[in-house]
Amino acid sequence: MDKRYSVHPEHFKRMTSEEMRGEFLIENLFARDEVRFVYSHVDRMVALGCMPAGERVPIEKGIDTWACFGALYLLERREAGIFNVGGPGAVEVDGTVYRMQYKDCLYVAMGAREVVFSSDDKENPAMFYAVSAPAHRAYETRLLTLRDAAKRPLGALETSNKRVINQFIHPSVLPTCQLSMGLTELAPGSVWNTMPAHTHERRMEIYFYFEIPAGQAVFHMMGRGDETRHIVLNDRQAVISPSWSIHAGAGTSNYAFIWAMGGENQAFDDMDGIAVEDLK
């Protein structure tokens, strides 16, 4: 498991591109029949990826759960959101099988002991991307399709940011402890996400970018609004965004991304906006 530690914004100003990528960029989440973890000390969030290509893969494969989490099993005191960004597959949670198609989401409540990933076709394996946050009580494990998500159309083609925010794990859809997750899809011809930019002092965020065409990239903007930097991401890569940092991006084509938030509250609009003309 890869561990990432908190970075002060003053320290961030002095980081090289290589150092920024080492602290915030999450690469290579998917490997055949493995589970790859990144543990962020920012709000104790965990991102993981699993591509079950030849076997059924338990979520704790390859880690010592007690050494990593101080728990008997991963979700003893955690909740998780899981998206399928690959071929058809399934997630089994304590004996209940949830069939998952592309862009389906599964909320897994605190207390789930056994979580197992599988694919329908090893030649077209599922790719499960998940984020887990500390939790204080158990709610209900639930499968959500794109139809179930709350829709928030935003932006316009004239400003290159026409998009739909699909809120899956969100108070308007289902109750959770602190985890919020959704999927934003940009329209053809649009490339900007989360613009105008903002920060939210009470929550951190992780962006997972996908549907980036071969040969294209996304330039993800970070830092305080008056001193911005960028990290270049390729398909199926993620970036950690502390609460003090903006989190916006522009691609060389349209794309999609999964956002996950955790922290003090779940108020989606609790943010401090930064006008475009004030960015530096």
Helices and strands as residue ranges (DSSP letters): E 2-4, H 9-12, H 17-24, E 25-26, E 35-40, E 46-50, E 57-58, H 65-69, E 78-84, E 89-93, E 96-100, E 105-108, E 115-119, E 128-134, E 142-144, G 146-148, E 150-154, G 157-159, E 163-169, E 180-186, E 192-193, E 198-199, E 203-210, E 218-222, E 229-233, E 237-241, E 248-251, E 256-263, E 272-273, G 276-278
